[in-house]
């Protein structure tokens, strides 16, 4: 049944005239890369898998925690108890209800050094991110390589989404030339979030993705779309026929400053959590997670699975990944997080 557009699971979708059998075949032959497997990403992953996207690559740097379960679809209490990486946990759930597609979990940090490998072969990129650095990096890569991507963001009871088709629509830097100053933007941590906001934004993103993948570009919404659920309001920005800006640094001048910068996101805070990710400067060297476990186990409580080592140290928890990254929980201070990394993991 694999790659069969006439499989019973797709029958109702095939009956929808803009998709049909030809569109379903295109979906089955597509590769979609989903960046971020949190509230937006988990819902996007489910919709892409159910739609029959043939190859779905899931990229996320985080693990499932109990605080995720109220708003992030598909994850279970057992996933949280096992400290499973979100990409791996989500892949397992998606494969359960559509075993005919290929799901590739990539437990990795997407940055300027890794993006070319992680996004290689993508027909379309979906934004499930929770930070501006990654979105501007995605925009640079997609514009430079001519790949469409669908931006999405949500906080509290509202969200934004936009389709970026290089050369045809405004890119992210046409819409927002620069990210907001650090600490200026609302986050899940400061304003909270309700699950329906993420679900609605993900549904809007998924619909636009399916239009692109099935060749229905004329149906794509070219505007920046904003929705507020509480109280309900919707807005569109950009006019009837928005176009790329000639003076845009990215798509107009072709200056890919985020893609060309290798030292971004060395320390990155997490949305909705008192935690900081530390990426070691020595990413090119092999990292020995076993050695870290042997060194710390005699003195601290440690838990280990196939992906991560979790270490309880005084006042903090370190989740160390097999690529050398570490999530430092219990602080939002970048300097403190770096110091804890050097102290317990080593530089």
FENVEN-V32031 format. One record per run of one state. SS is the DSSP state (H for helix, E for strand, - for the rest). FROM is the first residue (numbers start at 1). TO is the last residue. Records with the same first field share a line. If there is no record, write none. Layout:
BEGIN
SS->FROM-TO ; FROM-TO
END
This chain:
BEGIN
-->1-7 ; 15-19 ; 29-30 ; 36-38 ; 52-54 ; 61-62 ; 64-65 ; 69-76 ; 82-84 ; 98-101 ; 108-114 ; 119-123 ; 128-131 ; 146-147 ; 157-157 ; 165-171 ; 176-187 ; 192-192 ; 194-194 ; 214-216 ; 220-223 ; 230-231 ; 238-266 ; 270-274 ; 279-288 ; 298-300 ; 305-307 ; 314-315 ; 322-325 ; 330-333 ; 345-347
H->8-14 ; 20-28 ; 39-51 ; 66-68 ; 77-81 ; 86-97 ; 115-118 ; 132-145 ; 172-175 ; 188-191 ; 195-213 ; 217-219 ; 289-297 ; 334-344
E->31-35 ; 55-60 ; 63-63 ; 85-85 ; 102-107 ; 124-127 ; 148-156 ; 158-164 ; 193-193 ; 224-229 ; 232-237 ; 267-269 ; 275-278 ; 301-304 ; 308-313 ; 316-321 ; 326-329
END
